[in-house]
Amino acid sequence: NILLLLGSIITFIFSILLILSYNLKKLILYVTSAQFGILIMLIGLKLYSAVVFHLYTSIISLLILTLSFGNIMSKLNNEQDIRKMGYLIIKCPYMFLFILIGFLSLLGIPFFSGFYSNKLIFFEPSLININSYFLMSICYIYTFVISYISFKIILIVFLGQNNCNIHLYNKISEGSYYLKSILFL
């Protein structure tokens, strides 16, 4: 019960911090920490197979997001504030695609790996007769927060008005084929 409570508190705190942040590095850190809180909740429920599966799928999604955001920040002279970015879909369409795939996997959209781990998280506690309304409500709140954050980042960074330095914006290129091939794999 202590691990269940600790995991839910960690997930809730970092979900609130996610809503308030506009820094890309902090956003990735908060998403990772909230995923860690979900893993602690699952350990508290003794759902070890769900922990391992969710750990692997969330690591892959977070790796895609971290590499893509790191590429974008390096192209913009290490700018981390998403409010100082914008309209990067023209300059970095593949990074947009990889970030979209990473967020869709974290959200649990069908046919992505995150869908199967989220389905396992939401339905396995009910199969072993655990009163999991508290766990379900925390997971649904976190899923809502992740969807809000993903739409906020995509709208501001890729589809919003260009607020970055015009000289840096004109110099942005897609990047190396090595990074794209690693992200594709």
N, C-alpha and C positions, 0 to 999 in steps of 0.2 A: 504493500500500500504506500510505503514511503517513496519508492521509485516511481509509482504511478503519479503521486502528487508532485514530486520533484520534476518529472518530465512534463507534466501539464503546466506547471508554473513557468518552466523554461520556454516551452512553446508559446505560451500566452504572452510573456514579456517580450520575446523577440518578434512576435507578430505585431505587437504595438510599435516596437522600434522600426519595423519594416515600413509601416504606414507613414511614419514621421521623417524618414531619411530620404535624401536626394543624392547621396554619395554612392557611386557605383561599388567601391570597395566595401563600404559598410553594408550595402544591400546584399552582396554575396555573402559576407560574414554572417549577417542576420538570418538569411535563408538557410545557410549551413547549420547554424546554431539551433534554429527551430527544427530542422530535420533531426538533429541530435536529440532534442527533447522528445520527439516522437519515438525515436529508438529507445530512449530510457523508459517511456511509457510502455512500450511493447515488452521490454525486459521485465518490467514490474508485473505484467500480465503473464509472464512465462511463455511468450509466443516467440521462441527462439528462431524457428524457421522463417517467420515473418520478419524478424530483425535482420537476419542475414540477407534475405532477398531484397528488402527495402534498402538496406545499406548499399548493396551493389547497384541497384537501379538509380538511387539518388546520387551516388558518387559519379556515375557516368553523366547524368544530367548536369550536376554542378560543375563537373570538369568542362563540359561543353560551354556552359555559361561563363566560367572563369576565363578560359582561353579566349573566347570571343570578346568579352568585355576588356580583357587585358590588351588585345589587339587594337580595339577602338581607342582605349585610353592612350596607348603608345602613339597612335597616329595623330592624336590631338594634343601632343606635347604633355602627356600625363595629366590631362584635365579629368577630374573625377566627378564634378558636379553635372548631373544630367540636365540641369536647367541651362547650362552653357553649351549644349549640343543641339543638334536638330537636323532634320532632313538628310540623314546619312544613308537612307535606303538607295539613293542614286549612287553614292560613292562606295558603299559596302553592301551589295545585295546578298552575297553569300554569308556574311556575318549576321545579317538580318535573318536569313533562313536558319542558320545554326542556333541563334538565340531563340527563335520561335520554336524550334524543335526541342530545345532544352526546357523551355517553359511549359510547352504542351506535355512533355513527359512528367514534369513535376506536378502539373495539375491533374494528371490521371486521365487524360483524354484517351478514348479507346484506340487500340492498335499501336500505342506507344508502351514502352516498358513500365512506365510509372502507373499505367492503368492497372496492370496486374498486381503490382505491389500495393497500390491503394485499395484495390478490391480485397486483397488478402488482409489488409489492416482493418477495413471496415466490416468484413464478414466473419473472420475467424473468431473474434471474441464471442460473437453470438452463437457460433457452433459449439463452443465449449461451455455454454451456459454461464457466462460471466455477465453481471449487470454492467453493461458498457455504455450506458447513456452519457456518462461524463466523458469517456474517451471519444465517443462519436461526436459530441458537441465540440470538443477541442479540435478534433481533426477537421470537422466541417468549417469551423471558424478559420483555421489555418489555411484550408483550401481556398476559402473566400479571399483571405488576405493575399495569398500568392497570386490568385487571378487578378486582383486589383493592382498589385505591384507589377505584374507582367504587362498588363494593358497600359499602365502608367509609363513604364520604361519604353515600350514599343511606340506609344504615341509621342512621347517627348523626344526620344533619341532618334527614331527613324522616320517618323511621319510628321513631326511638328515643325514649327518654323525654325530656320537656321539661326542659332544664337551664338555660334562659335566664331572664332577669329577667322575672317574671310581668307587670310593668307594660308592658314593651316588647312582650311576646308578645301581650298583649291589644290593643295599638295597631297591630299589623301588619295591613296590608291588601295585596291582591294587587299593586297598583301601577297605573301609567297604561296606557292602551290603546296609547299610542305605543310603549312598550317592548315590549309583547306583539306588536304588529304588526311591529316591526322584527325581533324574534326569530323570528316565524313566517315572514317572508320569507327 
